[in-house]
Amino acid sequence: MNLGPQRIVCLTEETTEWLYLLGQEHRIVGISGYTVRPRRAREEKPKVSAFLTAKVDKILALQPDCVFGFSDLQADIAASLIRAGVQVTVFNQRSVDEIFSMLYQVAATVGCADDGLARIVVMRQRLEVIRAEVAALEATGKRRPKVFFEEWDEPHISAIRWVSELLGVAGGDDVFPELACESLGKNRIIADGADIVRRNPDIIIGSWCGKKFRPEKVAARAGWQDVAAVQTGQLFEIKSADILQPGPAALTDGVAQMHRIVKNWMAR
């Protein structure tokens, strides 16, 4: 018995990746042009959207019985599709718990609630293993590093909530925790780079929304020569596809990469 929608369009990458992991990729008829996980999705599925825009006529031609979107930023796309009679589900997950909730809802929608829950349990267990490794290091007297996660460089934009939370799991302390709960990037802008310098991060992680991170450019910023991360060469990139997509990637590869960076710093 085929449960749930049979022709799904995914306007962002995380639902595409999750449906592939669940073995339900045959239901997907259209994806975001920004999708890189899994790589084969780009070869197998038509690309019908960017992030803020979509080819509504192309989506309608695919005759979807469900469209999955993400965030208020896709509200206009969703409205156009709803007016055309398409079922649309737009998730707005910003925290780690909300990501897990989204994953369960998508799995249940396609009749894979048990498989989805089992995979969620494994992901949660991996996060607990990371927490335990960090706790063991702290028990030996190791200090948690202060970390600046830069989502964009001009202007400076700090970490969104799920990134900040996963950074905490990985063993680092976000130097701008007060901005993490701001869902919109414009509300996480740090207008004055001197504010970052004053907080003196031990590590800087860049993930510039699809643009290559340039550590040498960061190190050369005026007034940054005294920042601990710059002095010790602790400047790293995590690809945006691995950490800025609120889905399986961030909960697995993204947090693992942050943990490796933090653990190496703590173990010095």
Salt bridges, closest charged atoms under 4 A:
GLU17 OE2 - ARG37 NH2 2.92
GLU25 OE2 - ARG40 NH2 3.19
GLU44 OE2 - ARG40 NH1 2.71
ASP72 OD1 - ARG94 NH2 2.95
ASP97 OD1 - ARG124 NH2 3.43
ASP115 OD1 - ARG119 NE 3.14
GLU128 OE2 - ARG131 NE 3.14
GLU133 OE1 - HIS259 NE2 2.70
GLU133 OE1 - LYS263 NZ 3.52
GLU138 OE1 - ARG144 NH1 3.77
GLU150 OE2 - HIS156 ND1 2.99
GLU150 OE1 - ARG221 NH2 2.79
GLU151 OE1 - ARG188 NH1 2.96
ASP153 OD1 - LYS211 NZ 2.93
ASP153 OD2 - LYS217 NZ 3.70
GLU154 OE2 - LYS217 NZ 3.87
GLU165 OE2 - ARG161 NE 2.89
ASP173 OD1 - ARG144 NE 2.95
GLU178 OE2 - ARG199 NH2 2.95
ASP195 OD1 - ARG198 NH2 2.09
ASP202 OD2 - ARG143 NH1 3.09
GLU216 OE2 - ARG214 NE 2.42
GLU237 OE1 - LYS239 NZ 3.65
ASP242 OD1 - ARG37 NH1 2.83
ASP253 OD2 - ARG37 NH1 2.94
